[in-house]
Amino acid sequence: MKKTVSLFFMVLMACLIASCSSDNYAEGNEVTEISGFLHREVLCEGSAAIIGNAEELQQKLPDGYTQYSNKVDFSKSSLLLIFGTSNYGVNDITKRMAGDSGRYVFDIAVKQDMTCVMDDWCIAYIVPKNTKGEDVNVNITYGNIY
C-alpha cells in the first residue's frame, strides 16, 4: 500500500511540474500573446500571416524566426505574425485583442520616436491550429511618443 501511495504522489508531482512550465504554448481555443516585439521584416504581403510550421516561419521571418520557433508547438497551434514598417523608429507597441467564436480583432498602436529611419516591426500570438486568415482582423495605428 505504501508503494502505491508513493507512486501516486510521484506521478501527481510530475504532472504539477509539467503544468507549471514556462512555455507559451496555447491550449484549446486560447490565444496567447508573445511579449515584446522584433525589429525584423516579415517576407509576406499584408499586415498579418498565420504560420503553420517551423519551415514556413523561417521563410517568412528569416532574421528573427529563432525568437519565436521555440515558443509554439506547431502540432497543436499556429503562430500569428502581425507586422509592418514604420516611417520613423519604433519605440513601443501596445496591443489589444478581442475575440469570440474563433474570430479575433487586434488593435495595434505603434509608438514612433523621432529617428529618421524606416523601421520594420513584428509581434506574435500563438493561436489555435484551425485559425484562418479570414478569422483575423488587424487595425494598426501609428503615432508619435512626444
Secondary structure by P-SEA (a helix, b strand, c coil): caaaaaaaaaaaaaaaaaaacccccccccbbbbbcccccccccccccbbbbccaaaaaaaccccccccccccccccbbbbbbcccccccccbbbbbbbbcccbbbbbbbbbbcccccbbbbbbbbbcccccccccbbbbbbbbbcc
